[in-house]
């Protein structure tokens, strides 16, 4: 999902978030719906005396809980681009972890990853701040919207025909 806001101080904020069809509350319900029967099954095996099965069931439950936690963190990921006259600031946040990059506008260009059908599958900012891929969780329609917004803000792209994709 791409959200674009104009700020008062001549900055444009572009907020990128994953599209989720399942809310955080429903993810918790789904997690409990999977974990509770598995724990209940392990208790039944324990009362029946099948002690050797319990560590495997508990290992499976812990692995499943870890995967569901990782999915929840990825669903809460967000990226924000603050575009101003001087440059572009990129802030990526996944859970409590946050990273920030700064690019001077004069040295910034876009690099697009295209697949064999010439559809965009990722956008990378290339400049003095390094290479930063943005919107890796966006669908093709949202990537097109992001690219049009970045082009509208004056960020340039260069066409490299030899390699078949846009390059810095």
C-alpha positions, -999 to 999 in steps of 0.1 A, spaced: 0 0 0 14 34 -10 2 65 9 14 99 -3 12 131 18 24 166 12 39 183 43 39 220 51 77 224 49 78 215 11 84 178 18 66 149 4 61 118 25 56 84 8 46 57 32 49 21 21 32 -7 40 24 -43 31 -12 -51 20 -27 -75 45 -60 -91 42 -57 -104 78 -58 -79 107 -34 -83 137 -64 -95 159 -73 -122 134 -36 -132 132 -37 -138 170 -69 -157 167 -54 -179 140 -23 -184 160 -42 -196 190 -65 -217 168 -34 -236 157 -14 -237 189 -41 -246 213 -51 -279 196 -14 -288 193 -9 -283 230 -41 -302 238 -28 -331 217 5 -331 236 -14 -333 269 -35 -362 256 -3 -381 247 12 -372 281 -18 -387 299 -18 -418 277 19 -424 286 34 -416 252 62 -396 266 85 -399 236 61 -379 214 58 -349 236 92 -332 228 84 -335 191 50 -319 195 64 -292 216 92 -286 191 66 -283 164 46 -259 184 76 -237 191 86 -237 155 51 -228 144 49 -200 170 83 -186 157 71 -186 121 38 -169 130 57 -143 150 80 -137 120 50 -133 97 34 -108 121 66 -87 122 68 -87 84 31 -76 82 40 -46 105 69 -36 83 68 0 69 91 22 49 89 59 46 105 82 21 108 119 29 115 137 -3 127 173 0 146 198 -22 179 187 -7 176 150 -7 156 119 2 155 102 36 145 65 37 134 50 70 127 12 71 111 -2 102 104 -39 110 91 -44 145 113 -24 168 143 -23 144 147 9 124 172 20 98 177 54 81 195 63 49 201 98 35 206 105 -2 217 138 -17 193 146 -45 220 155 -70 236 121 -67 204 100 -65 190 78 -93 165 49 -94 174 14 -104 145 -9 -113 145 -46 -113 125 -60 -143 115 -96 -149 114 -112 -183 80 -97 -192 94 -62 -184 73 -59 -152 88 -41 -123 95 -63 -93 116 -40 -72 128 -4 -69 163 5 -56 176 39 -47 212 44 -58 234 72 -47 259 85 -22 240 67 6 245 33 -11 219 10 -26 186 7 -8 158 -15 -21 124 -1 -13 89 -16 -15 100 -52 -17 66 -62 -3 46 -42 -28 26 -56 -56 31 -45 -93 3 -19 -92 17 -3 -60 52 -4 -75 39 15 -106 23 41 -83 55 44 -63 76 49 -95 52 75 -109 54 94 -76 92 93 -75 94 104 -112 69 132 -104 92 144 -76 120 147 -101 141 116 -93 158 104 -124 163 70 -140 187 59 -166 180 33 -192 206 7 -198 195 -12 -229 224 -37 -228 213 -51 -195 176 -47 -200 169 -28 -168 173 7 -154 206 13 -138 224 39 -117 
